[in-house]
């Protein structure tokens, strides 16, 4: 009888470690991140992005912005990429922030990923991340 009592306890303990791997952002974390503030950036200069991304990196809440649509698309590989590289995908939906500022932010994240991981992350990233094509083109020219 005693063994039967331990089995459910062990299963519950194991599942709490294996299924609790996805880190969720709180409302406060999201509201203090660039994902919410990017619409407030000066669309001509995007000068605020530099300070905001430093804050995002310091807080461990860094995004890669996507342009979705009415029905955002999520892939199975998104969560594993987010966990592996410590980045969150953020889909703007139908209404995107300034494209120039979004590309500037994402480009800084691409630079960070390359600095930390080399270029192997490029094989795993979603191809629809805003500014990825432009960043690849610019990085080849360097």
Secondary structure, 3 states (H helix, E strand, C coil): CHHHHHHHHHHHHHHHHHCCCCCCCCHHHHHCCHHHHHHHCCCCCCCHHHHHHHHHHHHCCEEEEECCCCCCCCCHHHHHHHHHHCEEEEECCCCCCCHHHHHHHHHHHHHHHHHHHCCHHHHCCCCCECCHHHHHHHHHHC
